[in-house]
Amino acid sequence: MEVSLCKADLKDAVTIHEMKVKAFMPILEKYQDFETSPANETVERIIIQINQSFTDYFIIHHLEVAVGGIRVVKKDNQIYSISPIFILPEHQGKGIAQKVFTMVEQIYDNAKSWKLGTILQEKGNCYLYEKIGYKKTGATKVINDKMTMVFYEKHL
């Protein structure tokens, strides 16, 4: 599978924003999580994240087409988190995200553990993360009556 990652810089902020809105809008509409949804983030917020010394943003390409993005956040003691990863709806279900996780783990080969959060009600996301070795931490956060965040870790 031809998947590649290209480290984003400031000129990519609008592209990331457009893809993020497109990828997360169906979830925003489904769960009405207006405060927490990445679909509601501004371009300025993405610029701030790209500029953070502890953040790497990548654009995900499949067959040389931009199909999504992933943000890797470096924490202390070789702990990293994914926040967020997104694939455009028309490219989901092709194994792209699974391949991206493998690539990111190779890039950050000093990582001792990885963390991420997802929507408990999105069974496909939970299945993917569990399939690639993430375990539920037991922590959850109720966002509203339709949506609960669930948190995962993967220890290497």
Backbone hydrogen bonds, N-H to C=O, Kabsch-Sander energy under -0.5 kcal/mol:
donor,donor_aa,acceptor,acceptor_aa,energy
3,V,1,M,-1.3
4,S,61,H,-2.4
6,C,59,I,-2.1
8,A,57,Y,-3.5
12,D,9,D,-2.5
13,A,10,L,-1.6
16,I,12,D,-2.8
17,H,13,A,-2.6
18,E,14,V,-2.7
19,M,15,T,-2.4
20,K,16,I,-2.9
21,V,17,H,-2.6
22,K,18,E,-2.1
23,A,19,M,-2.8
24,F,20,K,-2.6
25,M,21,V,-2.0
28,L,24,F,-2.5
29,E,25,M,-2.8
30,K,26,P,-1.7
31,Y,27,I,-2.7
32,Q,28,L,-2.6
34,F,32,Q,-1.4
37,S,33,D,-2.2
40,N,37,S,-1.8
41,E,38,P,-1.3
46,I,42,T,-1.5
47,I,43,V,-2.4
48,I,44,E,-2.3
49,Q,45,R,-2.2
50,I,46,I,-2.8
51,N,47,I,-2.0
52,Q,48,I,-0.7
52,Q,49,Q,-1.1
55,T,52,Q,-1.5
56,D,72,V,-2.6
58,F,70,I,-2.8
59,I,6,C,-2.8
60,I,68,G,-2.6
61,H,4,S,-3.1
62,H,65,V,-2.5
63,L,2,E,-2.1
65,V,62,H,-1.5
67,V,60,I,-3.1
68,G,60,I,-1.1
69,G,86,F,-2.0
70,I,58,F,-2.1
71,R,84,P,-2.5
72,V,56,D,-3.2
72,V,70,I,-0.5
73,V,71,R,-0.5
73,V,81,S,-2.9
74,K,54,F,-3.4
74,K,72,V,-0.5
75,K,73,V,-0.6
75,K,79,I,-3.2
79,I,76,D,-0.8
80,Y,113,S,-2.4
81,S,73,V,-2.3
82,I,115,K,-2.5
83,S,71,R,-2.4
83,S,81,S,-0.6
83,S,84,P,-0.6
86,F,69,G,-2.7
88,L,67,V,-3.5
91,H,88,L,-2.4
92,Q,88,L,-0.5
92,Q,89,P,-1.2
94,K,91,H,-0.7
99,K,95,G,-1.8
100,V,96,I,-2.4
101,F,97,A,-2.3
102,T,98,Q,-1.6
103,M,99,K,-2.3
104,V,100,V,-2.8
105,E,101,F,-2.3
106,Q,102,T,-1.4
107,I,103,M,-2.3
108,Y,104,V,-2.6
109,D,106,Q,-0.7
109,D,107,I,-0.8
111,A,108,Y,-1.9
112,K,78,Q,-3.3
113,S,78,Q,-1.4
114,W,154,K,-2.3
115,K,80,Y,-1.7
116,L,152,Y,-1.9
117,G,82,I,-0.5
118,T,150,V,-2.5
120,L,118,T,-0.6
120,L,148,T,-3.3
122,E,119,I,-1.8
123,K,121,Q,-1.4
125,N,122,E,-0.6
126,C,122,E,-2.0
127,Y,123,K,-2.8
128,L,124,G,-2.2
129,Y,125,N,-2.5
130,E,126,C,-2.3
131,K,127,Y,-2.5
132,I,128,L,-1.7
133,G,130,E,-1.4
134,Y,129,Y,-2.8
135,K,153,E,-3.2
137,T,151,F,-2.8
138,G,151,F,-0.5
141,K,149,M,-2.1
143,I,147,M,-2.3
144,N,147,M,-1.8
147,M,144,N,-0.6
149,M,141,K,-3.2
150,V,118,T,-3.1
151,F,139,A,-1.6
152,Y,116,L,-3.3
153,E,135,K,-2.4
154,K,114,W,-2.3
156,L,112,K,-3.0
